[in-house]
Amino acid sequence: MGEATFFPEGLIHYQQNLSCETATYIAALNSEDPGAITVTTQFFRLPNEAIQGSLGQDEDKVQQLIDGLPAGPADGRRVCMEKCGLDITPVW
């Protein structure tokens, strides 16, 4: 059996297969290119003063956090693929 989930437009969500079993993912979108938005990327586009106030951190700590952001939302992909013995060569 499978599962189905509805995500309203703009709702922050993610999908992850936590096992090494094959999973099938089917998506129906309302655009040919809906894009992707990560919360951290959008949050850290706010003015530094807003980030400092939200996190209760000084300017140096906020810059340290920004500098440590991963390049993309799937930073742990390699580890997961290796754990399951899958090829990590990109398909594109």
VENSUL-V649067 format. One record per pair of residues at least 12 apart in sequence whose ideal C-beta (glycine too) atoms are under 10 Angstrom apart, sorted by the first residue. I is the first residue (numbers start at 1). J is the second residue. Records with the same first field share a line. If there is no record, write none. Layout:
I = J ; J
This chain:
2 = 23 ; 24 ; 26
4 = 26
6 = 28
7 = 27 ; 29
9 = 29 ; 30 ; 31 ; 34
10 = 37
12 = 37 ; 38 ; 39 ; 42
14 = 38 ; 39 ; 73 ; 74
15 = 27
16 = 74 ; 76 ; 80
17 = 80 ; 84
18 = 80
19 = 84
20 = 80 ; 81 ; 83 ; 84 ; 85 ; 86
21 = 84
22 = 84
36 = 72 ; 73
37 = 73
38 = 69 ; 70 ; 72 ; 73
39 = 73
40 = 65 ; 66 ; 69 ; 70 ; 73
41 = 69 ; 70 ; 72 ; 73
43 = 55 ; 65 ; 69
44 = 62 ; 65 ; 66 ; 69
45 = 66
48 = 62 ; 63 ; 66
49 = 62
50 = 62
51 = 63 ; 65 ; 66
